[in-house]
Amino acid sequence: MRISAGATLALALLTAAPPAFAGGEDVVVEDAWSRASIGTSRPGAAYMTLRNTGDEPVVVTGLSTDLAMMPMIHATATDEQGVSRMTHMEELEIPAGEVVALAPGGLHLMLMDLQRPMVEGESFSLTVDFSDGESISVEVPIRGMAARGPAD
Amino acid sequence: MQRRRFLIYGVAGIGAIAATLGIGWWQVDGPGADAQVGKRPLPLSEMSFRLTDHEGKPVGPQTLLGRASLIFFGFTYCPEVCPTTLSDISVWLDWLGEEATDLNVVLITVDPERDTVEALAEYVGYFHPAIRGWTGTTLQVDQATRDFRVRYEKMPMEGGGYTMNHTSGVFLFDADGRHVSIIDYHEPREFALPKIRRAMDEETKGAT
């Protein structure tokens, strides 16, 4: 586990009573990373895996960060003629006990309207909101523009 | 109950993927293929586009002849598909090592409005040094997309601005300009290197 928020969450799970219902507190975020940007005029992209350790599905309903005015979840779909399009996902369900990976080529976080450049070696804080009102904060490291994953 | 629903979604998903692949085959290689309007790019020798590279030099299909070529379309405001493709290509080129100098590797923009020579120069500078960026006027880029049978469309985004939907595969040509194959965006990355080597081998065969 690479993310301090995840570690905090694990500690919280160890010390707290098991939750009676599933929700944001059952989600562990791992391997968050993003790519550096050129300036602020182009949108940025970030990736991570969301692991639902609970017994019920949880739904991501929103994102917020001071880095970008409009962070959103996008899916990349390529049609039978090889044309790639991005679809905005209003919500993202993580089935009970499952992992949803946001990774290059598929689901990803698109960071629109950057407020500052994404600089390699820095990081930004991202808050993920869930349908039960819970939210978790993740520190997302910024890797090089040609990075392919959370680590080489 | 939830697990069952997930399973049903999974089965439906696999069915949808199979159907998509099936439709793709039917339209591209199967009986649905349109012989009149081939989806494959023209041979480079039959192309007529003229563009400018990221160093401001005039380029065209003739620039590519004599070495195998790896050509793809994109734009520098692309947050996901293009950096992913470019970083994949950078890794393939690293794998090829010295051999990478025997390849033309070109990103042709579908967004000439924003991708000026300067913007492209800065962008390609973040990836493998063999990667070139080509742009032009809207009319010139349209000609290139017709030559390569590439489709693209401008999509307004909520919150302003626009993005481009575009053909995301990587086209491979041999040194004589014959189209050899396409590396699809969602294809497992380990398939790429054998395809690139095949395009380069065609070059050897052509030379002997």
HADDOCK unambig.tbl for C-alpha pairs under 7 A between the chains (distance, minus, plus):
assign (segid A and resid 42 and name CA) (segid B and resid 77 and name CA) 5.04 0.50 0.50
assign (segid A and resid 43 and name CA) (segid B and resid 77 and name CA) 6.79 0.50 0.50
assign (segid A and resid 43 and name CA) (segid B and resid 79 and name CA) 5.63 0.50 0.50
assign (segid A and resid 44 and name CA) (segid B and resid 79 and name CA) 5.54 0.50 0.50
assign (segid A and resid 45 and name CA) (segid B and resid 79 and name CA) 5.73 0.50 0.50
assign (segid A and resid 45 and name CA) (segid B and resid 80 and name CA) 6.37 0.50 0.50
assign (segid A and resid 80 and name CA) (segid B and resid 20 and name CA) 6.41 0.50 0.50
assign (segid A and resid 80 and name CA) (segid B and resid 23 and name CA) 6.81 0.50 0.50
assign (segid A and resid 80 and name CA) (segid B and resid 24 and name CA) 4.61 0.50 0.50
assign (segid A and resid 81 and name CA) (segid B and resid 24 and name CA) 6.92 0.50 0.50
assign (segid A and resid 82 and name CA) (segid B and resid 167 and name CA) 5.07 0.50 0.50
assign (segid A and resid 82 and name CA) (segid B and resid 168 and name CA) 5.96 0.50 0.50
assign (segid A and resid 82 and name CA) (segid B and resid 169 and name CA) 6.38 0.50 0.50
assign (segid A and resid 83 and name CA) (segid B and resid 151 and name CA) 6.87 0.50 0.50
assign (segid A and resid 83 and name CA) (segid B and resid 165 and name CA) 6.52 0.50 0.50
assign (segid A and resid 83 and name CA) (segid B and resid 166 and name CA) 4.91 0.50 0.50
assign (segid A and resid 83 and name CA) (segid B and resid 167 and name CA) 3.89 0.50 0.50
assign (segid A and resid 83 and name CA) (segid B and resid 168 and name CA) 5.81 0.50 0.50
assign (segid A and resid 84 and name CA) (segid B and resid 165 and name CA) 5.73 0.50 0.50
assign (segid A and resid 84 and name CA) (segid B and resid 166 and name CA) 5.64 0.50 0.50
assign (segid A and resid 84 and name CA) (segid B and resid 167 and name CA) 6.05 0.50 0.50
assign (segid A and resid 84 and name CA) (segid B and resid 168 and name CA) 5.88 0.50 0.50
assign (segid A and resid 85 and name CA) (segid B and resid 165 and name CA) 5.14 0.50 0.50
assign (segid A and resid 104 and name CA) (segid B and resid 80 and name CA) 6.81 0.50 0.50
assign (segid A and resid 104 and name CA) (segid B and resid 84 and name CA) 6.19 0.50 0.50
assign (segid A and resid 105 and name CA) (segid B and resid 81 and name CA) 6.43 0.50 0.50
assign (segid A and resid 105 and name CA) (segid B and resid 186 and name CA) 6.89 0.50 0.50
assign (segid A and resid 145 and name CA) (segid B and resid 126 and name CA) 6.55 0.50 0.50
assign (segid A and resid 146 and name CA) (segid B and resid 83 and name CA) 6.55 0.50 0.50
assign (segid A and resid 146 and name CA) (segid B and resid 87 and name CA) 4.78 0.50 0.50
assign (segid A and resid 146 and name CA) (segid B and resid 126 and name CA) 6.79 0.50 0.50
assign (segid A and resid 146 and name CA) (segid B and resid 127 and name CA) 6.08 0.50 0.50
assign (segid A and resid 147 and name CA) (segid B and resid 87 and name CA) 6.70 0.50 0.50
assign (segid A and resid 148 and name CA) (segid B and resid 87 and name CA) 6.61 0.50 0.50
